[in-house]
């Protein structure tokens, strides 16, 4: 049970870090450098989605660490 939970946590962390690096280092700047309206809207939407995922992950970690707070 513990090994499965640890594996899922590590897999989630790896996927999040890979997705963050992919968005911030490759796809986001590429969309911004294109300069078309569609690319700029895509970059804005992608950044909003990334921020929502990051915020949700932070809330989940805080609620898991302190389940009685709030």
N, C-alpha and C positions, 0 to 999 in steps of 0.2 A: 504494500500500500504506500509506504513512504517513498520507495523508489519510483513508483508511478507518478506520484505527486511532484517529486523533484524533477523528473523528466519533463512533465508538462510545464512546470514553471520555467525550466531552462529553455525549452522549445519556444514558449511564448516570449521570453526575453530576447532570444535570438531572432525571432521573426520581427519583433518590434524594432530592435536595433538595425536589422537589415532594411526594413521598410523605411525607417527614419533616414538612414544613410542614403538609400536609393532616392528618396524624395528630395532631401536637402542638398545632396552632392551632384545628382545627375538630372533627374526629371524636372524639378522645380526651376533651376537656372536655365535649362534648355527651353522650357516654355516661356520664361521671361525674355530670353534673348531672341525668340522668334518675333515677338512684337505684334502679332495679329490679335484682333479682338477675341477670337475664340481661344487662343493660347493663353491670353491674360486672364480670361474668365476661368479657364481650366486651372491655371496656377492658383488663382484666388480660391476656387472651390477645393482644390487639393490641399491647400494650406489650412483651410477651415476644417476639413475632415481630419487632417493630421492633428490639429490642435484639440478637436473634440475627443479623438482617441486618446491623446496624451492626458487630457484633463480627466476623462473617465477612468483611465488606468490609475492615476494618482488618487482619485476618490476611492476606487476599489481597494488600493493598498492601505489607505488610511482607515477605511471601515473594517478591513480584515484585521489590522493591527489593534484597533480599539473598537470592538463591536458594541460596547455599551455607551460610547460617546454619541451625542446627537440623537 
